[in-house]
Structures are given as C-alpha cells and as structure tokens.
Amino acid sequence: MIQTSLAAGLAQLQALANFLDQGSANATFVFYDDEKPADVAVAANNSSRLVTLMLPKPSIKQVNTDHIELNQTDAATVIKSGAAIWARLFNGEGKAVADFTVGSDIALANPDLVLGSTLMMNSLILRPST
C-alpha cells in the first residue's frame, strides 16, 4: 500500500467526496446482513439489504486538519430485520465506491436492525490512511 502525507490523503478524500456527488441521484449507504464481498466489483446480494441511507448534495460538510466530515444521512426505514454486517457506499450514479465493515469501519449504536424502525447516521468522518 502506498503511504501518503496527511495533506495528500485529505486531498484524496475531498476528491472522493466530489465523486460521491456525481450523477442525478444522491449518494447512498446500503447496509447488508450477509458476508461482505471481496471487493466493490462484486455485486451485493439485494435480498440481504436492510436499509438504504441517502446523503444530501453536497455530501461533504467540512474539511478538518486530519479528516473530512460528510453531512448526515436522511432517516430511512429498515426494510428487513437483521444484523448489519457491512455497508456499501454508492455515488449519485449508482456506482459502488467503497465497502465498510460494521463495527470496525462504521459504528452503529445497535447493529441489530428491526423491520419498520428507522436508521440515520449523523456523524460521518473519513480519515486518510497515512
């Protein structure tokens, strides 16, 4: 893996945030209850989808000295009960951007989601890998 400076890492994250806003739709986080695929090129199993959270445009809230912060998502209704294992971030064109493991990459107050309940993420911080 290439190690970058903090400034270069932040620039990469800003470019990522701009990529999220491409397309006519909004970027989304989709949570799943099955095993995370090996990489984003592998299609997610739609029958394992628990909830889809939408980011506003622009998705970036602010750039800080060591991270960027995204705006909070909308509150979305959970469509299936299950434990959120992983989430995929899609840009506004519906292109897969990144996969996250719940627990290590994304912290949820309670990853056990219940049909009909609502979920939102109000703090979304991305840190560069330096």
C-alpha positions in Angstrom: 0.0 0.0 0.0 1.2 3.5 -0.8 1.7 5.7 2.2 0.8 9.4 1.5 1.2 12.5 3.5 -1.8 13.8 5.6 -2.3 16.6 3.1 -2.3 14.2 0.1 -4.7 11.9 2.0 -7.1 14.7 2.7 -7.0 15.8 -1.0 -7.9 12.2 -2.0 -10.8 12.2 0.4 -12.0 15.6 -1.0 -11.9 14.1 -4.5 -13.8 11.1 -3.2 -16.5 13.4 -1.8 -16.8 15.1 -5.1 -17.1 11.7 -6.8 -19.9 10.8 -4.5 -22.0 13.8 -5.7 -21.7 12.9 -9.4 -24.9 11.8 -11.1 -28.5 13.0 -10.8 -29.3 11.0 -7.7 -27.8 11.3 -4.2 -25.0 9.1 -2.8 -26.2 6.3 -0.6 -25.0 3.9 2.1 -26.7 0.5 1.9 -26.5 -1.9 4.8 -26.5 -5.7 4.4 -26.8 -8.7 6.7 -24.6 -11.1 4.8 -20.8 -11.5 4.3 -19.0 -8.6 2.8 -17.8 -9.3 -0.8 -14.1 -9.4 -1.6 -14.2 -6.0 -3.3 -16.6 -3.4 -4.7 -16.6 -5.0 -8.1 -18.6 -8.0 -6.7 -22.3 -7.3 -6.8 -24.1 -7.1 -3.5 -26.9 -9.6 -2.7 -30.0 -7.4 -2.8 -32.0 -9.9 -0.8 -29.6 -9.1 2.1 -30.3 -5.4 2.0 -31.5 -4.0 5.3 -31.8 -0.2 4.8 -30.6 2.5 2.4 -29.5 5.8 3.8 -29.2 8.8 1.5 -26.6 11.6 1.7 -27.5 15.2 0.8 -25.8 17.1 -2.0 -23.2 18.2 -1.5 -22.1 15.2 0.6 -19.1 16.9 2.2 -19.7 19.0 5.2 -16.2 20.2 6.1 -12.5 19.5 5.7 -10.6 19.4 9.0 -6.9 19.1 9.7 -6.9 15.3 9.8 -10.2 14.2 8.3 -13.2 15.2 6.3 -16.8 15.1 7.6 -19.8 14.2 5.4 -23.2 15.6 6.0 -25.7 13.4 8.0 -27.9 11.0 6.1 -31.6 11.0 6.0 -33.6 8.9 8.4 -34.6 5.8 6.4 -37.0 2.9 7.3 -35.4 -0.6 7.8 -37.0 -2.9 5.2 -35.8 -6.2 6.8 -34.8 -7.3 10.3 -31.2 -8.5 10.7 -27.7 -7.6 12.0 -25.9 -5.1 9.8 -22.6 -6.7 8.9 -21.4 -4.4 6.2 -22.3 -1.3 4.2 -21.6 -0.2 0.6 -21.3 3.4 -0.4 -22.7 4.3 -3.8 -22.3 7.6 -5.6 -25.1 9.5 -7.3 -24.7 7.5 -10.5 -25.2 4.2 -8.5 -21.6 3.2 -8.9 -20.1 1.3 -6.0 -17.4 3.4 -4.2 -16.3 1.6 -1.1 -17.3 -1.2 1.3 -17.3 -0.8 5.1 -17.4 -3.4 7.9 -19.9 -2.5 10.6 -18.1 -2.5 14.0 -14.6 -1.6 12.7 -15.2 0.9 9.9 -18.7 2.0 10.9 -20.0 2.2 14.4 -23.7 1.8 14.9 -25.4 2.3 18.3 -27.1 -1.0 17.7 -26.3 -3.1 14.5 -29.4 -5.3 15.1 -31.9 -3.6 12.9 -35.6 -4.2 13.2 -38.1 -4.1 10.4 -40.0 -0.8 10.3 -37.6 1.0 12.6 -35.5 4.0 11.3 -31.8 4.5 11.0 -29.7 7.5 10.2 -26.0 8.4 10.5 -25.4 11.8 11.9 -21.6 11.7 12.2 -19.7 10.5 9.1 -15.9 11.0 9.4 -13.5 9.8 6.8 -9.8 9.7 7.7 -6.9 9.2 5.2 -4.7 6.2 5.5 -1.3 7.6 6.1 
